Amino acid sequence: MIHDDEEARRLLCSMSLGYTAYHVWATQARRERKYNIARLLEALSDVKRVRAERAFRTLGEVGKTLANIERALAGLEPETVATGPVTGTGVLSRELMGRAAHALSEGRDLTAEELDDLYVCGSCGELMEGVPPASCAECGTVREGFLSFRVAEAMGTLGPTNLVRRLEQAPETVRALLADLDDELLSRPVGGHSLKELLGHLTDMDIVFRERAWLILEMENPRLPAAHPPTLEKAAVYRNYPIGDLFDAFTNSRRQTLNLLRGLTPAAWHRTGYHAIFGTIPLTHQGNWIVDHERGHLIEMAQIRHDLLEQRDQQRPIVLPPHLVPEILEGE
């Protein structure tokens, strides 16, 4: 418990920094496709956030919204104090992090057997694993007040309507990202990969998702293929493909995927399959997986397009208006 202002300020500072650390680490874990470890780091981030918020309120820094706005405009400058360890962990946190370290030493993510559903008390930040209790053992908050980090939600919480909408929008987004770029620019690697490679990779991943979705819909809790989806390193071959062929392959694959998903009932979206890493998961889990994966690469493609256009514009010769040329020559 917080006993005085000095302790509250120390907690506010250390927990805020800890929240940032775990949040950024979780983002990096997702980029490395370590989704269960990302889920653990996201839970630990919220542990720190909840405790920082509690310390902030204890210090009397939260009032009516008008007062909060006035305080924000005036500048909030809490007294600087030593923070102590900003990522210090409790017994359960250390145990979970130890499991993650062991998995990473073997070059893999945690499996569903190694990391169960996680919950964080929204009032005090207590961390729990497995079936949540009726109330928090630390502060008594009921389980409805817990923040969940469940395996089934590890990829996101978009529902069927939003998932289909995102999948529908992707082809037009890709078309816009490729517009007005010649073959040389489309094949040119920026930051390691070209737009052609990324487009070919999106098609590969769409095919993997559609195969898994079909199995879940056609079989009773099927074991999904254990093979890892195609990596970007295997997409280098697409640099030599015509962009029209690559775009047609993506749009045709996406059309087949949408034909499979459109009109599914809520019950169908909650049919399950068994995944070697995530255990038993619903179709919505895999839908969020493909949407989240695609969103990251579309942002990457937008950045590559921006960089390519800048490079192209810098390489273009400056063409002077014709009426200025005689004036320059006369000056010589």
N, C-alpha and C positions, 0 to 999 in steps of 0.2 A: 504493500500500500504506500501511497505518497504521503510523507509526513510533514514536509515543509516546502516553502517556495524554492529553496536552493535545490532540493532533490527534484522537484517538479521541473525546474529549468534544465537540470542536467539530463533528465529523462526526455524532455522535449527535443533537446539538441541531438542526443545519441539515437533516439528512436527515429527521428526524421531522417538522419543520415543513413541509418540502417535500412529504412524503407526504400530510399533511393538506391542503395547498393543492391538489395535483393531484387528490386524491380528491374534494374538494368541487367543484372545477371540472368533473370528469367527471360528477358527479351533475347539475350544472346543464346541461351539454351534452346529457345524455339528456332532460332536461325540455324542451329546445328542439328535440328530435328530430334532433340532430346526432350520430347514432349512431357514425359512423366516427371523428369527432373525439373523442367520448367514449371510444372504444376506445383511441385514442392516449393520452389523458390518464390512463386507467386503467393502461396499461402504464408510463407515466412515474411514476405513483404507486407502483407496485410496485418500480420501480428504486430509488426513495428508501427504501421500506420495507426492502428486502433489505439495502441499505447501512447503514441505521440499525441493523438487527439484528446485522450483522457487527461494527459498532463497539461495540454493547452487550456482545456476547460477548467482544470483545477487552479490554474494561475489567474482565472478570471478574465481571460482574453476573448471570451465569446459573449456578446450581448445581443441586443436587438439589431436587426439588419442595418438600420440607419447608423447606429453607433459603430457597427463593424466597418461600414463603408467609410465613415469619418476616420476611424483608426487606420484603415488601409491607406487613405489619402495622406494622412499625417506621417505615415511611415512607422512600421512596427519594428522596434529594435530591442528585443529581449536582451537582458544582461548576458554577456559572454561568460560561459563557465566551461570547465573541463567536461568532456563528454564521457570519458571511459570508453570501453569497447563498443563500437557501433553495431557489430554483428554478433554480439554475445548471444548464446542460445541456451535454452533449457535442456533438461534430460532428453525429452522426446525429440526435440529439434536436432540435438547432437546425434542421436541414434539414426534419424532419417538421413541426415547429411552423411553419416558414415556409410549407409547403404548406397547413397549416390556416388560417393568416392570409390567404393568397391566396383560398382557398375562401370564407372568411367575408366577405371584402371584396366578393364577388360574391353574398352572401346565400344561401349553400348549404353543404351538408356536403361533406366529401371523398368522392370516388368510389372504387370498388374499384381503378380504374387508378392512382389517386393515392396510395393507402395499402394496401400489401400486408399479409399476415399479420405480426404482431409477436410477438417472443419476448423474454423477460427471463431471464437466467441466475439460477436460484434460489440460487446460492452467492455471486455477487459483484455482481449487478445489471447486468451488461452487457446493452445493448439491441441487438436484431438485427431486421432486416426481411427478408421473403422466405423462401425455403427455409432452414430452420435448418441450421447445420453439424453435423457429427458430435459436436463438442465445443466448448466455449466458448474462444475465442481468448485470453481474458484469464486464466482460471483453470483450464481443462481439464475443467470439469464436462461430463458427457455430455449429449446433447440430451434424454434422458429426464428430466433435472433442470431443464429449462427451464419457465417459466410461459408459457402460450400466450394470445395475444390475436388469435385468428383471425377472419376475416370470417364464417365459418360459425357462430361462437359469439358474435358481437357482441351478439345479443339475449338470450343466456342459454344454459344447458346442460341444461335440463330435457329428459328423455326422453319418448317417446310416452305412457307410462302416466300420468306426472305432468301432462303437458299436458292430456290428456283429463279427468283428475280436476279440474284447476283450471277448465277450461271448464264442466264439469258443475256445479260448486259456485256459479258466479256468479249464476244466477237466484235461488237462495234467499238469497244474501247481499244482492242488490238488494232482494228482497221485505222483508227485515228492516230495511233502511235507509229504506224508504218507509213503514213501518208507523206508524199513529197520527198522520200528518201530513195536515192538510187541504190543499185545492187552493191556497189562498193561500200557504201555507208552501212547498209543492212548487214553486210558480212564482217564489218570491222569490229574487232573486240574492243570493248571499253570496260575497264575494271575486270578483265578476264573473260568476258562473254560478249557475244554479239546478239543483236536482236533476232537474227535467224535462229541461233541456238536456243534462245529462250522461248521462241514460238514453238519450235520443235519439241522442246521439253514440256511445254504446257499440253501439247497433244498427247505425249507419252503418259503424262500423269492423268489426263482425262480418261484415257483408255483403262488405266489401272483402277481408277475410281468406279468406272462403269462396270468393270468385271466384278468388283467387290459388291456393288449395289445389286447386280443381277443375282449373285449367289445368295445374298441376304434375302432377296425377295422370293427366290424360287426354292430355297431349301430351309430346313428347320435348323436354326443356329449353326450355319456351316462354319467350318474352319477356313478362315480366309488365307489366301496364299502368303506364305511366310517370306517369300523373296522380297527384298527391299525394292521400292519403286526406282525406276531409272534415274540416275544422278545426272547433274549438269555436265559432268566430265564426259559422259557418253554422248552428249549432244553436239560435240564438235563437228561431227560429220554433216550436220545440217547447214553449215556455212556454204556448202557447195550446192545446195538445193535452190531451185528457183523460188522466189518469195511467193509467187502465185500458188505453187504446189503446196508450200508449207501452210499458207493461209487456208486453202481449200481443205487440207487435211484436218486442220483445227476446227473449222466450222462444221465439217461433216461429222467429225467425232462428237462435237458438242450437240449437234442436232440429234444424234442417236441417244446421247445421254439424257437430253431433255425429254425425248419421246418415252424413255423408260420411266422418268420421274413424274411427269405431268399427270395430274389426276389421282395420284396416290392418296389413300386415306391416311388419317393420323395414325391408325393402327399399323399400316404398312411402314410408315416412317419409323415406327418404334420397334419393328422387327429387328432381331439381333443376329450378330455373327460373332465368332470367336477370333480375336486377333492375338498373335503371339506376344505382342508388347502390352496391349491395353486390356486383354481379357475379353469378357463378353461386353459388346458395345452395340448400341442401336445404329440404324442407318443414318440418323441425324448426326451422329459423331463423325462418320465418314464424309457426310455432306459438308459439315463445318471444316473438316480437314482439307478438302479440295478447295473450298472457297478461301480459307485462310492462306493456303499455299499459293494460290493463284494471285491473291491480292498482293502478297509480298513481291512476286515477280512482275506484276503490272507496274508497281511503284518503281522497281528496278528498271524496267523498260522505259518508263517516262523519264527517269534520270539519264539513261543512255541516250535517248532521243535528244534531250536538252543539250547534253555534252557534244553530240555529233553535230547538231545545228550550229553550236558555237564554233566548233572546229572548222566547219564548212565556211561560215561567214568570215572567219579570220583568214582563210586561205584565198578568198576571192580577191582579185585585183581591184583596186579603186579605179573606177571609170569616171573621168571628169566629163561634165557636160560639154558638148562641142563648142559652145560660144566662149568657153574659158581657155581652150587650147591655144588660140592665137595670142591671147594676152600673156600666157606663160612663155610662149616662144619668143615674143617680143622682149620680154624681160630678160631673157638670156642674151 
